[in-house]
Amino acid sequence: MAKKYFGTDGIRGTVNKGNINGDMFFKFGLAAGTYFKNQKKNKQTAIIAKDTRLSGYTLEPALVSGLASAGMHVYTLGPLPTNGLAMLTKSMKANMGIMITASHNPYYDNGLKLFGPDGLKLSDKIEKKIESLIDKKIDYKLSAPKFLGRVKRLENGNEKYVKILKKNFPKNFSLKGSKIVIDCANGAGYKSGPYLLKSLGAKVISLGVKPNGLNINKKCGSTFPKKIQSAVKKYKANIGISLDGDADRIIMCDEKGKIVDGDQIIAALAKRWKNKKMLRGGVIGTSMSNYGLEKFFSENKIKFFRTNVGDRYVKEKMQEKKFNLGGEQSGHIILGKFATTGDGLLVALEILFSLRKGRKASTFLNVFDQVPQVLENITVKDKNIINSLNCKKAINKAKNLIKRQGRMVVRKSGTEPKIRIMGESHNKILLKNCIKLIKKTIK
């Protein structure tokens, strides 16, 4: 049975429409609190972090109220990267962690990402159990007055997170002499990103660190890498780092100004980890991973498997295969040796550590030749249109046309009202025609 509220990465949508409002967030908190409270009988604690959206001020109190009404004690951390929340959920031995964010979406969207006590995103099975509680009568879940939860604000979440990050590297690891551009997308990493790099001795050019509630991801961050590209050239920096709104994605730029996506970062890390005997098993990608990446792994005898889009599915496949590296072209990269979910700052540190002996980013991060890839996003009223007979026929026809010369992937967005069409081929005219065929049918 399909999930009612949760998508591929939590719950997400436009604020004060559908499920993204105070009333529903109270119900989400009450349901999630009820479920997790019953999993652990002693200390019953939830921790909450958020990005910098204006709507966080209305949604967070409603969520806190729902959790406390279920009898959960709540710690609020304020703006903090998503993996910072995951790490602190585990280190603080909380029952659950909730991130209020819409990731790379514009300011007018918001949502939730839920983590269990192990710091992992919830499985479909647990999400369905929470959904069943959401729709039950409220008084079924309310705690007696004596057993209501308490709420406390913690101001040192970013410091705790940075401390955990730095513990993964040798104490003598230093970035002195490095000039680094970092774009924090006016989002959750605007404090911890520059703080981390400066604490390691780097000279830091900080962009996207003045959030006003409305400018998150606006012409900045990982969805707008031109900003780090121009800054790297202007300041003659060694490397550029671009995060998204909740800092779980990373896109980079080498010292020559070339944009480096998640596939190239994964390839570079896989190659290094294999040489250092750190790579366990192989690498997990998604249906959107470039065919050039797959070919590179084949040539280098590195096992590679694809899974559904979404870092949660990447992590699940990593666990199933017992691999310790996986990720997406968009910059969601999971370093299983260190983390349970995507973390832009952690990946940045691992890349910077790899460059510490004077290696240039342009040589380390450009590992394979990418097959030309085109991505088209079509806004639709109903994403199920791709299941219609006409769309199925068009998609099959396009796949058959390109079969021996490339690849087509057509899917529903898990986070937006869009159909995503991805095609890749060295035959650009054929690729254009195949995408046009599908696009025309959907429209």
C-alpha positions, 0 to 999 in steps of 0.5 A: 500500500502506498504511503499517504503522507511520506515521500521519498525523503520525509514529508514536503510541500508548500507551507499552509497548503496540504499537510504543511501547516501547524495543525498537521505538524501537531498531529505528526509530532503526536503520532511520531512521539506516540510511536517512539515512546512505545519503543523505549521505556526509560528516557523518552526524548526527541531532538529537533533541528531546522533550516532557516525558513521563515515558516520554521517559526510556525511549524516548530512550535506545533511539532514540539507541542505534539511531541510533548503532548505524547509525553516526549521530552524535547530538545530544540537545536535551531539551525543545524545540518541534517546529518548534524541532527542524525549524529546528535540523535545517536550521540544523545541517545534520543528516541528520535530526531526530526529535521524541519526542512525542505532541503534544496526547495525554495523558501515557501516549501517546508517539511520533515525528515525523521530519524530513529535512535540509530541516526538512520532515516526511517524505513517505509515500514515505520513511516506507514506505522506513524501514518496509521497513528496520524489518522487516529483520534487525537485523544487516543494518543494524548498523555495525562497532565502529569506525564507531559513532556518538557522542552529545552533549547540547546545552543551548542548543537553546531559546536557538538556536530563540528566536534564529531566531524573532526574526530573522524580525522587525525588531530594534526589535520590542518587546512592552513595555506588553503583558500576555500570558497563555501556557499551555505545556501543561506541555509542550515549550514551557515554557522557550522560550515565556515566555523568548521573550515576556519577551525582547521586553519583555512582562509575562508570566503563565505557565501550564503551566510546571511539568511533572512527566512526568504533567501534560502537556496535563492540563486545560491547553494548546490542548485546554483553552483555558478556562484562558487565558480565565479568566486573561486576564479575571483579569489583564486581559491583552491576549491569551492564547496556548495551546500544545499538548504539543509547541508546534506548535499554537496557540489564542488568547483575545482581551482580552474572553475570547473563544476564537479557534481556528485558522480565525480566526487563519488568516483574520486573517493571510490578510487582513493578508498580502493587504493587505500583498502578502505572501500568495502564491497563497492558503490551504490548509485541511483537510476540517475547516476551517469553511465560514464560512472558505471563504465568507470567502475567496470573498468576499475573492477569496482562493484556498482549497483543502482537503486531508487532516487533518494539517499534513504534508498541508497543507504538501505542498499548499502546496508543490504550489500554491506557497502560503505560508499554510495550517493547521487549525482545531485550531491547526496553522498553517504560515507558509511565509514563515518555517517548514516546519511548524506553530509555535505560538510563531511564529504568536503572534509574527506575531499580536503583531507585527500588533497592535503599533500598539495594535490590539485582539485582539478586532478583529483576530482575529474576521474571519468568522462561523463556521457552527455546527460539532459534533465527536464523537469515538467510541472504537473497537476497529477504525477500519476499521468506517467501511468497513463496509456499514452505516456507509457507508449511514449516512454517505451518508444523513446527507450526503444529508440535510444536503447543501443546508444544511451539511456532514458529514465522517467520518474515522479519527483518524490519531493515536488509536483514534477515529472523528471525526464533524464536522458543520456547519450553521445547522440545529442540529436537522438537524445533531444528527440526522445525527450521531446517525444515524452515531454510533448505527451506529458504536456 
